[in-house]
Amino acid sequence: MTRAMRRTAMVAGQFYPASPETLAELVESLMETSGVEPAPDRVRALLVPHAGYVYSGRTAACAYKRIKGKQPGRVILLGCSHRYPISRASVFTSGAFECPLGEFPIDESFAAELSEKAGASSIEPHAAEHSLEVQLPFLHAVFGGFVPLVPVLFGSHSSWHAELGRELASMAAEDDLVVASTDLSHYLPHEQAMEIDKRTVDAILSTDYDEVGRGIDEQRYSMCGATAVICAMAYAIAAAATQWELLDYRTSAEASGDYDRVVGYAAVSMETP
């Protein structure tokens, strides 16, 4: 994989429809039925899920409806690698990210600067990773086009991710948007999942990213994208976004009917007062 490339859509037809028309109609329908009131000028960061749309699409739509009307200069996408080990970070620095609706250009100068500050290495982890890709159709719908992206993947938890979040706040413009991609607990019975998910969400809403990190390490909280969330939390606090709101929570049981092994999903908006 070269440094300048187009990252092709890998989960179209699996996590979301491959047909551009069907995909656009689905995303618009999910947002219009979300019941969320937009507050585009207040939102600095979002926490969104990344499962197949049949499971987490309604939750994701609640987050994206909140920024309807926002026109950011760039979107910084934060996720965690599910398949590829990363010691620090992987920043996709040039080219474009594609989805069935078209391609999002990479903000190459910003991405290169962030890559250097983060000590990022290979961009290989992005090739088969779904957690950022599934955000693209929602971004296209909510902005009405293709905004420049800075895609970032992390490895496992360390305090370094909060430091990068604060660094991001010093680099980003006031109208930029940070999106952290994560699901919550995985494959627990429904009642147990709801219990640990509530603890996790309450910890996030407390705005204490150090506590979130400790809780993840001690397995009191559960989310696969914890390092991305910690980075976004630190970014939001440094960017004076101190008013946070849970927009939606649900589990996969609603779609699957399986209450024995569920996955939890939440949408959180981090906003200025």
PyMOL commands that set and color helices and strands:
alter all, ss='L'
color gray80, all
select helices_A, chain A and resi 20-32+53-66+108-118+124-126+133-143+160-171+190-205+209-217+226-238+253-256
alter helices_A, ss='H'
color red, helices_A
select strands_A, chain A and resi 5-7+43-48+75-80+89-91+95-99+102-105+149-154+177-181+186-188+243-251+262-271
alter strands_A, ss='S'
color yellow, strands_A
deselect
rebuild
show_as cartoon
